[in-house]
Amino acid sequence: METREWIAAVGGQGERLAAAAEQAGLTAPVPTCPDWVVRDLLLHLGGVHRWAATFVGQARTEPIDIAEPHDIADELPDDGGLIAWFRAGVTELVDVLTTAPADLDCWHFMRTAPSGSSFWARRQAHETTIHSVDAEAAAGLPSPIPSALAADGVDEMLCGFLPRNRRLHADSERSVLVSATDTGDHWLVRYGPERPAASRVPEAVKADDTIAGTAADLYLSLWNRRPWDGLTGDDGLSGLWADKVQVRWS
């Protein structure tokens, strides 16, 4: 995907989330985030959007503590203004990303990204998409995810987040082929005594086990938004995933 497509996803998925929040109500439980209600979801992502926009808009090269993302906002709204506040954060982030130089140098936490602006466009596209799924779950709505966006999210999770993980390991090295059946994308994951690694591969290759499903189903399973049931494959990796793989921003 290209940066402009990620930016479009931020805007589109952000509006989906806001619309679902309006339908569900602020006190509705979020089944995919058991400790949250919709209010928590809006505060969290509205803070994260402003956090990301600060790096890009100010070309900040030093990290800002994300432990309390709401500190990025000047003032938190009351419930009556919360959804409008959230929408304003989406708009600000989209505007900042749209006007940022393609080669912007700012702080980000995956040094494989070609620039700070491209990193934050991609990261916030998927942060917003997965939380739109949460809001739609609270509202009892379906969450269709475009195949290309889902496959890109699988790539970010496997090739970006997974290699940063220190907890996923096994006594002996294992390989797992992860295949998106609708897009033809494949990734080879290796884990064992050392830190896990993953790479995109051009075709299905031999591995100890295989996990296969649509890009959207893989995406949601990797983000622990749906069970691994129905995906052909490997009980080892899928069994460890929920407990051992976490998205970390540092």
C-alpha positions, 0 to 999 in steps of 0.5 A: 500500500502507499502512504495516501492509502494509509491516510485514507484508511485513517479517515475512513476507519475513524469515521466508521468508529465514530458512527459505531460509537454513536450507535452503541452509546458511550457506556456500551461494553466493548466485547473485544476489549473486556475491560473497556466501554466505548468511552474508554475506546474513544479516549484511548484512540483520540489520545493516540491520534493526537500523540502521533500527530504531534510527532509528525506535525512538530517533526519531533525526534524524541519520544513522548511518554505514551503511558498517558496518551490523554496528556497530549490533548489540551483538554479532555471533553465531557461525554457530550463532546467526546465523539466530536472531540474524537472526530476532530482528532481524526481530522487533525491527524489526516491533515498533518499526515497529508501535508507532511514531507514524504521524507520527514525525519521524526521519532518512530519505533520501526526503523525499517520504515522509509520515513517518519511520515510513512511510518505513522500513516501506516501505524495509525491506519491499522491502529484505527482499523482495529479499534473500529472493529472494537467499536463495531463489536460494541454496536453489534455491527459487522466489520468488513476489512478491505483485503489489501488493508488487512494483508498490509496489517498482517505484514506490519504485525508479522514483519514489524511487531513480531521481531521485536518480541522477546517472549515468543519462543520454543525449545527448538526452532519451528517454521510456520507459513502464514498464507492469505488465501484471498490475496495470495500473500505469504509470510514465513515465521520462525521462532525457537530459542532465539527472538522470532523472525518473519519475512514475506515470501513470494510463494508458498514454501515448505514449513513445519506448519501452515496457517491459512485464511483470508487476509481479514481473518488472519488480521483479526486473529493476529490482533486477538480480535477473533479466535484462530478457529477455522484457520488451517494450521499450527496449534503451536504458534496460534496457541502461544500468540495471545499470551506471548505477542503484544504490541509495544510502542517502545 
